[in-house]
Amino acid sequence: MSNEESLDLLESVKGLAACGSEAATNWEQAHLVCLFIEIERKIERALQNLIEAEKI
């Protein structure tokens, strides 16, 4: 899998996590909201790492 494909995949997963966070908010499930927010943060870190690796 190329870096570009990995970036696309991570962007898609990040979007899914954001949807999960929104759904959990609507269901008033605070623990799930926290979980999805943490997943989004980790995905964002992975995206940034891939972007930085491409620059090198």
C-alpha positions as CSV (number, residue, x, y, z in Angstrom):
1,M,0.0,0.0,0.0
2,S,1.4,3.4,-1.0
3,N,1.6,6.3,1.4
4,E,-1.1,8.1,-0.7
5,E,-3.4,5.1,-0.2
6,S,-2.6,5.0,3.5
7,L,-3.4,8.7,3.8
8,D,-6.8,8.2,2.0
9,L,-7.6,5.2,4.2
10,L,-6.8,7.1,7.4
11,E,-8.8,10.1,6.3
12,S,-11.8,7.7,5.7
13,V,-11.4,6.1,9.1
14,K,-11.1,9.5,10.7
15,G,-14.4,10.5,9.1
16,L,-16.0,7.3,10.4
17,A,-14.7,8.0,13.9
18,A,-16.2,11.5,13.8
19,C,-19.6,10.0,12.8
20,G,-19.3,7.6,15.7
21,S,-18.6,10.5,18.1
22,E,-21.6,12.4,16.8
23,A,-23.8,9.4,17.1
24,A,-22.6,8.8,20.7
25,T,-23.3,12.4,21.5
26,N,-26.8,12.1,20.2
27,W,-27.3,8.9,22.3
28,E,-25.9,10.7,25.4
29,Q,-23.2,8.1,25.8
30,A,-20.3,10.2,27.2
31,H,-17.9,7.2,27.5
32,L,-18.3,6.4,23.8
33,V,-17.8,10.1,22.9
34,C,-14.5,10.0,24.8
35,L,-13.5,6.8,23.0
36,F,-14.3,8.1,19.5
37,I,-12.5,11.4,20.2
38,E,-9.4,9.5,21.3
39,I,-9.6,7.4,18.2
40,E,-9.8,10.6,16.1
41,R,-6.7,12.0,17.9
42,K,-4.7,8.8,17.2
43,I,-5.7,8.8,13.6
44,E,-4.7,12.4,13.2
45,R,-1.3,11.7,14.7
46,A,-0.9,8.8,12.3
47,L,-1.8,11.1,9.4
48,Q,0.7,13.7,10.5
49,N,3.4,11.1,10.9
50,L,2.8,9.8,7.3
51,I,2.8,13.4,5.9
52,E,6.1,14.1,7.7
53,A,7.6,10.9,6.5
54,E,6.7,11.8,2.9
55,K,8.6,15.1,3.3
56,I,11.8,13.4,4.3
